[in-house]
């Protein structure tokens, strides 16, 4: 070990194992070192950026040898844009580490008896799997390390791509992205090139001014394509020129919208997209169910894996056709609707009112008469009067955000004591915490990890819980 410019450098360290959240670990003098951007088997020099008594965090400064498990990344932007952290790992290794991450979190944090995990469900397609992407337009390009010392290369350039990880005002200029199928790359290039050729102003992220700001593209398995271009200011003449050009170049676009965003942030949830072409939404399909998706709607980003995820949820619900299902954090109603034909009633509850309106439209689109959706906090809505009107749940589906369930909701589930709870999670750590609390009355009976996002460290997990015989 040596010190350099007050930073600790660890030399020729063998990376021993996978840790979690995309990091690996090594051990030096009894201290655990968590390392980014490496895989087990690599031998590296490590620059430490955080050091505690028993553990430290760092990143690779130099590779002396590479793990035999490495494979060549297929994307030229790998390691720069931050979108796919694990392209250097064979997919079967990614799945093995994700499966282990789930069980490690549930055992370490949950601290309750667990059954064995079912084998993780991987993706059939590991590229072009996203149905939605959002690109950023900016006037400052993120420079690669080898470009920083070249005075002939300037970051002052109009670019289109993704925010550089950890740097809010610079954009990684993307050539080809393998996350979304065509015409995604074609649309980005056409918009970027037209704007540059016609002198349209790319957005200045630091100064918050400019014309061309962001763009959302959604491509459905039904063949429908939606594009929403977000402009930083109103300019009807240039709006029309750009949008007409895009429609002429990409006639497969079924819905084209634009949104004016003059705010300090990129969120469009409180803005009104304007329909320029088409009906303003696209329709996606899961099994025989259809879902209408607008520019502000939430829908699972990987359609093929969402179908598998919902099938697991349906299997874990163990429906006979007589059950009343409460779908908490129901969003636009997709899980509840997917389960609806095997249940007596579906009651969906979601805090975001706009999502509930989407859920109602989706229930109508699928001609469901046994589904009802309510906007508000489940703690306030699910009172005795509500249960008197709709009945107590036989099955509870809960699919919270990464932060997990609020402790008041956990208490509510314990009070209601539905015979079966199906807990869908995108964060096994907070899921483990909640399972520990639910362990007061419930036992975990099934665990099913599922990979929604190949080449990333993200993982979904579905748990079935049943009431204990107290």
C-alpha positions in Angstrom: 0.0 0.0 0.0 1.3 3.5 -0.8 0.0 7.0 -0.5 -0.1 9.4 -3.5 -1.3 13.0 -3.3 -2.9 12.1 0.0 -5.0 9.4 -1.6 -4.5 5.7 -0.7 -3.4 3.5 -3.5 -3.7 -0.3 -3.1 -1.5 -2.1 -5.6 -2.0 -5.5 -7.4 -5.2 -6.4 -5.5 -7.1 -9.6 -6.5 -10.9 -8.9 -6.8 -12.3 -11.9 -4.9 -16.1 -11.8 -5.1 -19.3 -10.0 -6.1 -20.7 -7.7 -3.4 -24.0 -6.1 -4.5 -25.4 -3.2 -6.5 -22.9 -3.8 -9.3 -19.8 -3.6 -7.0 -17.2 -6.3 -6.3 -15.0 -6.8 -3.2 -11.4 -7.5 -2.2 -9.8 -8.0 1.2 -6.6 -6.3 2.2 -5.1 -6.8 5.7 -8.5 -8.0 6.9 -10.3 -4.9 5.5 -13.1 -5.3 3.0 -12.7 -3.1 -0.1 -15.8 -2.4 -2.2 -14.8 -1.6 -5.8 -16.7 -0.3 -8.8 -16.2 -1.2 -12.4 -14.4 -4.5 -11.8 -15.4 -8.2 -11.7 -14.1 -11.1 -9.6 -10.8 -12.3 -10.9 -9.5 -8.9 -12.0 -6.1 -7.9 -10.5 -6.0 -4.1 -10.1 -4.5 -1.1 -8.4 -7.3 0.6 -6.4 -7.7 4.3 -5.6 -9.6 4.6 -2.3 -12.1 7.4 -2.0 -13.7 6.4 1.3 -12.1 4.6 4.1 -13.6 3.4 7.4 -12.3 1.1 10.2 -13.4 -2.2 8.7 -14.2 -1.3 5.1 -13.4 1.1 2.3 -14.6 2.0 -1.2 -12.6 2.6 -4.3 -12.3 2.4 -8.1 -9.7 0.7 -10.3 -6.7 2.9 -11.2 -4.9 0.3 -13.3 -5.6 -3.3 -14.4 -2.7 -5.7 -14.2 -4.7 -8.7 -15.5 -8.3 -9.3 -16.4 -10.7 -12.0 -15.0 -11.2 -15.1 -17.2 -14.9 -14.4 -16.8 -14.7 -11.1 -18.7 -16.2 -10.8 -22.2 -15.7 -7.9 -24.7 -18.4 -5.2 -24.2 -20.5 -4.8 -27.4 -21.2 -1.1 -27.0 -18.6 1.6 -27.8 -20.0 3.8 -25.0 -19.6 1.1 -22.3 -18.1 2.5 -19.2 -18.9 6.1 -20.2 -22.6 6.6 -20.4 -23.4 4.6 -17.3 -26.4 2.8 -18.8 -25.1 -0.8 -18.8 -22.7 -1.5 -16.0 -22.2 -5.2 -16.6 -21.6 -5.7 -20.3 -18.1 -7.1 -19.5 -19.8 -10.0 -17.7 -21.4 -13.1 -19.4 -25.1 -12.9 -19.0 -25.2 -16.2 -17.0 -22.8 -14.7 -14.5 -25.0 -11.6 -14.2 -27.9 -13.7 -13.4 -26.0 -15.8 -10.8 -24.8 -12.6 -9.0 -28.3 -11.1 -9.1 -29.9 -14.2 -7.7 -27.3 -14.3 -4.9 -27.9 -10.6 -4.2 -31.6 -11.3 -3.6 -31.0 -14.0 -1.1 -28.2 -12.2 0.6 -30.4 -9.1 1.2 -33.4 -11.1 2.4 -31.4 -13.2 4.8 -29.2 -10.4 6.1 -31.9 -7.8 6.4 -35.1 -9.9 6.7 -33.8 -12.1 9.4 -36.8 -14.4 9.1 -37.0 -18.1 8.0 -36.9 -18.3 4.2 -37.6 -21.0 1.7 -35.0 -21.6 -1.1 -35.2 -19.2 -4.0 -36.5 -20.4 -7.3 -34.0 -20.1 -10.2 -33.8 -16.5 -11.5 -35.9 -15.8 -14.6 -33.6 -14.3 -17.2 -34.4 -12.3 -20.3 -34.7 -13.9 -23.7 -33.4 -10.7 -25.3 -30.6 -8.9 -23.6 -30.3 -6.0 -26.1 -33.0 -3.7 -27.5 -35.3 -4.7 -24.6 -36.5 -1.3 -23.4 -39.7 0.1 -24.7 -38.9 3.6 -23.5 -35.8 5.8 -23.6 -35.3 9.5 -22.9 -32.5 11.4 -24.6 -31.0 14.7 -23.6 -29.8 17.5 -25.9 -27.1 19.7 -24.6 -24.3 22.2 -25.7 -21.6 20.6 -23.6 -20.1 17.2 -24.5 -18.6 14.9 -21.9 -15.0 14.4 -22.8 -13.3 11.0 -22.5 -10.2 10.7 -20.3 -7.9 10.6 -23.3 -9.5 13.8 -24.7 -9.1 15.9 -21.6 -5.4 16.8 -22.2 -6.0 17.5 -25.9 -6.2 21.3 -26.4 -7.7 20.7 -29.9 -10.8 19.1 -28.4 -13.4 21.3 -26.8 -16.4 20.2 -24.7 -18.4 23.1 -26.3 -20.4 21.0 -28.8 -24.0 20.3 -29.5 -24.7 16.7 -28.6 -27.6 14.2 -28.1 -27.4 11.3 -25.7 -27.4 10.7 -22.0 -26.4 12.7 -18.9 -22.8 11.8 -18.0 -22.9 9.9 -14.6 -22.5 12.2 -11.7 -22.1 15.3 -14.0 -25.3 17.3 -14.4 -24.3 19.7 -17.1 -22.5 17.4 -19.7 -24.0 14.9 -22.1 -22.4 11.8 -23.5 -22.9 12.0 -27.2 -24.4 8.7 -28.3 -23.7 7.0 -31.7 -25.6 3.7 -31.3 -27.5 2.7 -28.2 -28.4 -1.0 -27.9 -31.2 -0.5 -25.3 -34.0 0.3 -27.6 -34.8 -1.1 -31.1 -35.0 1.1 -34.2 -36.2 3.6 -35.1 -34.8 4.9 -31.8 -31.3 5.7 -32.9 -32.5 7.0 -36.3 -35.0 9.4 -34.6 -32.2 10.8 -32.3 -29.8 11.3 -35.2 -32.4 12.9 -37.4 -33.5 15.4 -34.8 -29.9 16.2 -33.8 -28.7 16.6 -37.4 -31.6 18.8 -38.4 -31.1 21.0 -35.4 -27.4 21.4 -36.1 -27.9 22.1 -39.8 -30.6 24.7 -39.1 -28.9 26.5 -36.3 -31.4 25.5 -33.6 -30.1 26.1 -30.1 -29.3 23.0 -28.0 -30.2 23.4 -24.3 -27.7 24.9 -21.9 -28.2 22.7 -18.9 -26.1 24.9 -16.6 -27.7 28.2 -17.7 -31.2 26.8 -18.2 -31.8 28.3 -21.7 -32.1 27.0 -25.2 -34.5 25.5 -27.7 -34.0 21.7 -28.0 -34.1 20.1 -24.5 -35.0 16.4 -24.2 -36.9 13.7 -26.1 -38.8 10.6 -25.0 -39.3 7.7 -27.4 -41.6 4.7 -26.7 -41.7 1.7 -29.0 -44.4 -0.9 -28.4 -44.6 -4.6 -29.3 -47.8 -3.6 -31.2 -45.6 -1.7 -33.6 -46.8 1.7 -32.4 -44.2 4.5 -31.9 -44.6 7.6 -29.7 -42.2 10.5 -29.7 -42.4 13.5 -27.3 -39.9 16.3 -28.0 -39.4 18.7 -25.1 -38.5 22.3 -26.1 -37.0 24.8 -23.7 -38.9 27.7 -25.1 -41.9 28.4 -27.4 -41.0 28.9 -31.1 -43.9 27.7 -33.3 -42.0 28.2 -36.6 -39.1 26.0 -35.6 -41.3 23.5 -33.8 -43.2 23.0 -37.0 -40.1 22.7 -39.2 -38.5 20.1 -36.9 -41.6 18.0 -36.3 -42.6 18.0 -40.0 -39.1 16.9 -41.0 -39.1 14.1 -38.4 -42.5 12.8 -39.6 -41.3 12.9 -43.2 -38.1 11.0 -42.4 -39.7 8.5 -40.0 -43.3 7.8 -41.2 -43.6 4.9 -38.7 -44.1 7.3 -35.9 -47.8 6.9 -34.9 -48.0 9.6 -32.3 -45.8 12.8 -32.2 -46.1 15.3 -29.4 -44.2 18.3 -28.1 -43.9 19.8 -24.6 -42.7 23.3 -23.6 -40.6 23.1 -20.5 -39.2 26.4 -19.2 -38.7 25.0 -15.6 -35.4 24.4 -13.8 -36.0 20.6 -13.9 -36.7 18.1 -16.7 -39.9 16.6 -15.2 -42.9 17.0 -17.4 -45.4 15.6 -14.9 -46.9 19.0 -14.3 -46.8 20.0 -17.9 -49.3 19.5 -20.8 -47.8 17.7 -23.9 -49.3 19.0 -27.2 -50.5 16.4 -29.8 -48.9 17.3 -33.1 -49.7 14.0 -35.0 -51.7 10.9 -34.1 -54.0 10.3 -31.1 -51.6 11.2 -28.3 -51.0 7.8 -27.0 -49.8 4.3 -27.9 -51.2 0.9 -27.1 -49.1 -1.9 -25.6 -50.1 -5.6 -25.2 -49.4 -8.1 -22.4 -50.8 -11.5 -23.2 -54.4 -10.6 -24.3 -54.6 -7.4 -22.3 -54.1 -4.0 -23.9 -52.8 -0.9 -22.2 -53.1 2.7 -23.3 -49.9 4.7 -22.6 -49.6 8.4 -22.8 -46.5 10.6 -22.6 -46.7 10.8 -18.8 -47.9 7.3 -18.1 -45.9 4.8 -16.1 -45.5 1.4 -17.7 -42.9 -1.3 -17.1 -39.9 -0.5 -19.3 -39.3 -4.1 -20.5 -42.5 -5.4 -22.0 -41.4 -9.1 -22.4 -40.1 -9.3 -18.9 -43.1 -7.5 -17.5 -45.3 -10.2 -18.9 -43.2 -12.8 -17.1 -43.2 -10.8 -13.9 -47.0 -10.5 -13.9 -47.3 -14.2 -14.6 -45.3 -14.9 -11.5 -47.5 -12.6 -9.5 -50.6 -14.3 -10.8 -49.2 -17.7 -9.9 -48.2 -16.6 -6.4 -51.8 -15.1 -5.9 -53.1 -18.7 -6.3 -56.5 -17.5 -7.6 -59.6 -19.6 -7.9 -61.9 -17.0 -9.3 -63.5 -16.1 -6.0 -60.9 -13.7 -4.6 -61.0 -10.0 -3.9 -57.6 -8.6 -4.7 -56.3 -5.3 -3.4 -53.6 -3.9 -5.7 -51.5 -1.4 -3.7 -49.2 1.0 -5.4 -51.3 0.0 -8.5 -49.9 2.7 -10.8 -51.8 2.5 -14.1 -53.4 -0.8 -13.0 -51.3 -3.2 -15.1 -50.8 -6.0 -12.5 -54.4 -5.9 -11.2 -55.7 -6.0 -14.8 -53.4 -8.8 -15.7 -54.8 -10.8 -12.7 -58.4 -9.8 -13.2 -59.7 -12.8 -15.1 -58.8 -15.1 -12.3 -60.3 -13.0 -9.5 -63.8 -11.9 -8.4 -62.8 -8.3 -7.9 -59.7 -6.0 -8.3 -59.4 -2.9 -6.1 -56.5 -0.7 -7.0 -55.1 2.1 -4.8 -52.5 4.6 -5.9 -51.4 8.0 -4.6 -50.9 9.6 -8.1 -54.3 10.7 -9.4 -53.2 10.8 -13.1 -52.1 7.1 -12.8 -55.5 6.2 -11.5 -57.2 7.8 -14.5 -54.9 5.7 -16.8 -55.9 2.6 -14.8 -59.6 3.3 -15.3 -59.0 3.8 -19.0 -57.1 0.6 -19.2 -59.8 -1.3 -17.4 -62.4 0.1 -19.8 -60.1 -0.8 -22.8 -60.1 -4.4 -21.6 -63.9 -4.3 -20.9 -63.4 -5.2 -17.3 -66.4 -4.9 -15.0 -64.7 -6.3 -11.9 -62.0 -3.6 -11.4 -62.2 -0.3 -9.5 -59.4 2.1 -8.9 -59.0 4.9 -6.2 -56.6 7.7 -5.9 -55.1 8.5 -2.5 -53.0 7.3 0.3 -53.8 3.6 1.1 -53.6 4.4 4.8 -56.4 6.9 4.5 -58.5 5.1 1.9 -58.6 1.6 3.4 -60.7 2.2 6.4 -63.7 0.3 7.8 -66.2 2.0 5.5 -64.1 1.2 2.5 -63.8 -2.5 3.6 -67.6 -2.5 4.2 -68.2 -1.4 0.6 -65.6 -3.5 -1.2 -64.9 -6.4 1.3 -61.7 -7.4 2.9 -58.9 -8.6 0.6 -58.2 -12.3 0.1 -55.0 -11.4 -1.7 -52.9 -8.2 -1.4 -50.5 -7.2 -4.2 -48.0 -4.6 -3.2 -45.4 -3.2 -5.7 -43.8 -0.2 -3.9 -41.0 2.1 -5.2 -37.4 1.4 -4.3 -37.8 2.9 -0.9 -40.2 0.1 0.0 -43.4 0.3 2.0 -44.1 3.0 4.6 -44.2 1.4 8.1 -47.8 2.5 8.4 -48.8 0.5 5.4 -46.9 -2.5 6.8 -49.0 -2.1 10.0 -52.2 -1.8 7.8 -51.4 -5.1 6.0 -50.8 -6.8 9.4 -54.1 -5.4 10.7 -56.0 -6.5 7.6 -54.4 -10.0 7.7 -55.2 -11.1 4.1 -54.5 -14.8 3.7 -52.0 -14.2 0.9 -49.6 -11.2 0.2 -47.6 -11.0 -3.1 -44.8 -8.5 -2.7 -43.2 -7.3 -5.9 -40.0 -5.4 -5.4 -37.3 -3.6 -7.4 -35.1 -3.4 -4.3 -34.4 -6.6 -2.3 -32.8 -4.6 0.5 -36.0 -2.6 1.4 -38.0 -5.7 0.6 -36.0 -7.6 3.2 -36.7 -4.8 5.8 -40.4 -5.0 5.1 -40.5 -8.8 5.3 -38.9 -8.6 8.7 -41.8 -6.5 9.9 -44.4 -8.6 8.1 -42.9 -11.6 9.9 -45.0 -10.8 12.9 -47.9 -12.6 11.2 -46.7 -13.9 7.9 -44.2 -16.5 6.6 -42.4 -16.3 3.3 -43.5 -19.3 1.2 -42.0 -18.5 -2.3 -39.2 -16.4 -3.7 -38.8 -15.7 -7.4 -36.0 -13.3 -8.7 -36.5 -11.9 -12.2 -34.1 -9.9 -14.4 -35.8 -6.9 -15.9 -32.7 -5.0 -17.0 -29.8 -7.1 -18.5 -26.3 -5.7 -18.2 -27.3 -3.5 -15.2 -27.2 -4.4 -11.5 -31.0 -3.8 -11.0 -33.1 -6.8 -10.0 -36.8 -7.6 -9.4 -38.0 -10.1 -6.9 -41.4 -11.5 -6.1 -42.2 -13.0 -2.7 -45.3 -14.9 -1.7 -46.3 -14.6 2.0 -49.0 -16.5 3.8 -50.5 -16.0 7.2 -49.0 -18.1 9.9 -51.0 -20.6 11.9 -50.8 -18.6 15.2 
